[in-house]
Amino acid sequence: MAACLFSSSLLFQWISLLLMQSHNRREKPDTAANKIKIIMFKILFLLFALSDIQGALTAPSSSSSKQIVYQPMAFNVTLDSKQTRIGCTLGQINAGELQQAIECFMKWCRHNKIPPHDAKACTVGNSMFYACSYGGYNSCSPEEIMTAWGEIMRDCGENNGGWWFNADWKKTYGVDVAGAKYCGNL
């Protein structure tokens, strides 16, 4: 079980590094590197699915200092109809905790959708990953999450908070410090 977490953790970090390097070089969408990246996302998704089946991604024990917290929020919404936008916050994120928060969120997304005009988040330690839905029930996929996270890291820096908004999907993904306000435009 620990080996599975260790392996997916390393793969997760490796893919994050690939995302940052490829975005820094501004690769074209049809390059071999992007095709490899897509394959790696699919492998990562399968690893998370296997980890879930084996019970490897369970909440920490009560003696652990890191605790996974589910924080639902609901608000009214007004939607700006522009394409994808990225914004950065001043929040300093712990990479290890953020990785666990993203794993928590991906696990939740496998069996759930974000309700209309609502937000969902996973918090681990002092790091949080969240998503906001500005339309109907919004699904979330590992590919979307990794794309959003990669573009936030590219524009905001690896350990900084930020958000990624896509009007076509009527959805925002974001990372920030635990307790920060998010989805304020809902």
C-alpha positions in Angstrom: 0.0 0.0 0.0 2.8 2.4 0.9 4.6 1.5 -2.3 1.5 2.4 -4.4 1.2 5.8 -2.7 5.0 6.3 -3.1 4.8 5.4 -6.8 1.8 7.6 -7.6 3.3 10.4 -5.6 6.5 10.2 -7.7 4.5 10.0 -10.9 2.4 13.0 -9.8 5.6 15.1 -9.2 7.1 13.9 -12.5 4.0 14.9 -14.5 3.9 18.3 -12.7 7.5 18.9 -13.7 6.7 17.9 -17.3 3.8 20.3 -17.3 6.0 23.2 -16.1 8.7 22.4 -18.6 6.4 22.0 -21.6 4.5 25.2 -20.8 7.7 27.1 -20.3 8.8 26.1 -23.9 5.3 26.9 -25.2 5.0 23.6 -27.1 2.5 23.2 -29.9 -0.5 21.0 -29.1 0.4 18.2 -31.6 4.0 17.6 -30.4 5.2 14.2 -29.3 5.8 15.6 -25.8 2.2 16.6 -25.5 1.0 13.2 -26.6 3.3 11.6 -24.0 1.9 14.0 -21.4 -1.6 12.9 -22.2 -0.6 9.2 -21.9 1.0 10.1 -18.5 -2.2 11.7 -17.3 -4.1 8.5 -18.2 -1.6 6.4 -16.3 -1.9 8.8 -13.3 -5.7 8.4 -13.4 -5.4 4.6 -13.5 -2.9 4.7 -10.6 -5.4 6.8 -8.5 -8.2 4.4 -9.5 -6.1 1.4 -8.4 -5.1 3.2 -5.2 -8.8 3.9 -4.4 -9.7 0.2 -5.0 -6.9 -1.0 -2.8 -7.8 1.5 -0.1 -4.4 3.2 -0.4 -5.9 6.8 -0.5 -7.7 6.8 2.8 -7.9 9.7 5.2 -5.0 10.0 7.6 -5.4 8.5 11.0 -6.5 10.6 14.0 -2.9 10.7 15.2 -1.7 12.3 11.9 -1.1 16.0 11.8 -2.5 16.2 8.3 -6.2 16.0 8.0 -8.4 15.9 4.9 -11.3 18.3 5.2 -14.2 18.5 2.8 -15.6 22.1 2.6 -18.8 22.6 0.5 -20.0 26.2 -0.3 -23.0 27.5 -2.2 -23.6 31.0 -3.7 -25.4 32.9 -6.4 -23.6 33.2 -9.7 -22.9 35.7 -12.6 -20.8 34.3 -15.4 -18.3 36.3 -17.5 -18.4 34.9 -21.0 -14.7 35.2 -21.8 -12.4 32.3 -22.6 -9.9 30.7 -20.2 -8.3 33.1 -17.6 -5.7 32.5 -14.9 -5.3 34.6 -11.8 -2.7 34.4 -9.1 -2.9 34.9 -5.3 -0.2 35.6 -2.8 -0.8 32.3 -0.9 2.3 30.1 -0.4 1.4 26.5 -0.9 3.2 23.4 0.4 3.8 21.2 -2.6 3.4 17.9 -0.6 0.2 19.0 1.0 -1.2 20.3 -2.2 -0.5 17.0 -3.9 -2.5 15.3 -1.2 -5.3 17.8 -1.6 -5.4 17.3 -5.3 -5.5 13.5 -4.8 -8.4 14.0 -2.3 -10.3 16.1 -4.9 -9.7 13.6 -7.7 -10.9 10.8 -5.5 -14.1 12.8 -4.8 -14.6 13.7 -8.5 -14.6 10.0 -9.5 -18.0 9.5 -8.0 -19.5 13.1 -7.8 -20.3 16.2 -9.8 -20.0 19.8 -8.6 -23.7 20.9 -8.1 -25.0 24.0 -10.0 -23.7 27.3 -8.7 -21.7 25.6 -6.0 -18.0 24.9 -5.0 -16.2 21.9 -3.6 -12.7 21.8 -2.0 -10.3 19.4 -0.4 -7.8 20.8 2.2 -4.7 19.0 3.6 -2.6 20.8 6.1 -2.3 24.4 4.9 -3.1 23.7 1.2 -6.4 23.6 -0.6 -7.6 22.5 -4.1 -11.1 23.6 -5.1 -13.5 23.8 -8.1 -16.5 26.1 -8.7 -19.4 25.4 -11.0 -21.2 28.3 -12.7 -23.7 26.3 -14.6 -25.4 23.0 -14.2 -23.9 19.9 -12.6 -20.3 20.0 -13.6 -18.1 16.9 -13.8 -14.4 17.1 -13.1 -11.7 14.9 -14.6 -8.0 14.2 -13.8 -7.1 15.7 -17.2 -9.0 18.9 -16.5 -7.5 19.1 -13.0 -4.0 18.5 -14.2 -4.4 21.0 -17.1 -5.6 23.7 -14.7 -3.0 23.0 -12.1 -0.2 23.0 -14.7 -1.3 26.4 -16.1 -1.6 27.9 -12.7 1.9 26.7 -11.9 3.2 28.0 -15.2 1.7 31.5 -14.7 1.8 31.9 -10.9 4.8 29.8 -9.9 5.1 26.3 -8.5 4.3 27.1 -4.8 1.8 29.9 -5.3 -1.9 30.0 -5.2 -4.0 30.7 -8.2 -7.2 30.0 -10.1 -8.0 28.8 -13.7 -11.4 29.8 -15.2 -12.9 28.3 -18.4 -16.2 30.0 -19.6 -17.0 27.1 -22.0 -17.0 24.7 -19.1 -18.5 27.2 -16.7 -16.0 26.1 -14.2 -13.0 27.3 -12.1 -10.2 25.2 -10.6 -7.9 26.7 -8.0 -5.2 26.1 -5.4 -4.6 28.3 -2.4 -3.8 28.2 1.3 -6.4 26.6 3.6 -9.0 29.0 4.8 -8.5 31.4 1.9 -11.8 32.7 0.3 -12.5 31.0 -3.1 -15.2 31.2 -5.8 -16.1 34.7 -4.5 -17.9 35.4 -7.8 -20.4 32.6 -7.2 
